[in-house]
Amino acid sequence: MNQIIVTTPEELRLIVKEAVIGLTSQREEPKPESNSVNLETALQVLSENGYPTSKGKSKQLTTKLLFFTHNILLSKV
């Protein structure tokens, strides 16, 4: 422990990088989070949070939202 080791910043970065990779490679890689959800999962989350709905109702609301958004975009042209 009383040894002094002289190294360059590049060598030190490499040593630290290899040590970190060695530690993280032993762990299971986390799955990347998705920014989308399927219809069944969305309906389940809505129901669990007090907003019960159905596939038909969600499709109807989506159609209304798309129509509303389309009209807003056209009015700005």
Secondary structure, 3 states (H helix, E strand, C coil): CCCCCCCCHHHHHHHHHHHHHHHHCCCCCCCCCCCCCCHHHHHHHHHHCCCCCCHHHHHHHHHHHHHHHHHHHHHCC
